[in-house]
Every structure is written in structure tokens, then in C-alpha cells.
Amino acid sequence: MTNLIIQIPCLNEAEALPETLAALPRRIEGIAEIEFLIIDDGSNDGTSEVARLWGVHHIVRHRRNRGLAAAFRSGIEASLEAGADIIVNTDADGQYEGADIALLVAPILAGEADIVIGDRGVADNTHFSPVKRRLQRLGSAVVQRLANADVPDAVSGFRALSRDAARHINITTEFSYTTDMLIQAGRKRMAIATVPIRTH
């Protein structure tokens, strides 16, 4: 029996959250149970209340804003405590396609990966400005060298982790948890995969 928890870090996302939640999958082949977890990182717009109204299974609330890395870390801890076998991290603003979560978890279900990163196709993505595309490519190249892994979109927040990987990753930075995680995973010789995903 494989349980999936989809975690969403939020800061004042009361307006966008319902649409994001509505787009999340309720069933995925190979997954016995799917639950949602919101990390409310000090919102003052009723984000937690909206999450409750929409039937979110788990809500972690920071009294004040602690930043994305801390919110991600809190979500991982709560997901592990709730018994997640696979944890998916996504954004509250609807940037990622909820249906693509099935693509993210597939390599973990198949035993081929410990961590899976959603590749937004940065080089050709028209949603990014030319400057942002260049910076993303440069940053990913640096992380790939440090992690010794082929990850073309290292800063993508759309990612899946196995329970074992989540237990062995200790986010220490206050800034880019995305790159910190990959560098640690590479040094611990975890299997890292990427899958192409859609963005809005």
C-alpha cells in the first residue's frame, strides 16, 4: 500500500488555492491513498480556513512568515509523521499542472528513482524571459556539477521524494531548498530522475 501526500507551501494564497486544489489528482494508479497538506507560512488572508473548507487533510501553520525553505521543511516533517510513502511538493499559484503529479511519482513507484524533478523545459519555455532562461540554465549547470546528476531544471519546485529520501535530506539553507536538496541527494548517491512537465 503506497500513500502519497501532496504538500503545498502557502503565503496568502486564499484566492488561488481552491483552483489549485481542484486540479490535484484524487486517484493515481499504484497509489492507495492521496492526501493533501498545506503549509500556511504566516498568511493573514485566511489561507488555512480556505484549506479547511476544501477538505485539506493536514494543515501546518507557522505563526509568522519563515520563508519557503522552512515551509518546505515543515511540510516534509509533517508528511513523514502522517505516514507518507511518497511526498510531492507543488506550488499554490497553479504554476504546475496537477495531472502531471502522476508523471512525477511514476519513477519512484517503479523503483527507478529516489527523487524526481519536474522539468519545465527552461530553455524553450516562453513563460520565462530570456534573462531568466539564461540564469536558470547557469544555476542548473552549477548544481548538476555539485550533485553529479543530470538535472536540467534544478530549481523547479515541482518534485517528488520517496519516504527514504525525505528522511535522509536535511534542508539547512534558508534560501534555495531546491538546490540544497539536490546537492545533498547527489552526495548521498540517491537516484535522481527528471520528467518533462507542463506549466501555466
Order of alpha helices (4+ residues) and beta strands (2+ residues): beta-alpha-beta-alpha-beta-alpha-beta-alpha-beta-alpha-beta-alpha-alpha-beta
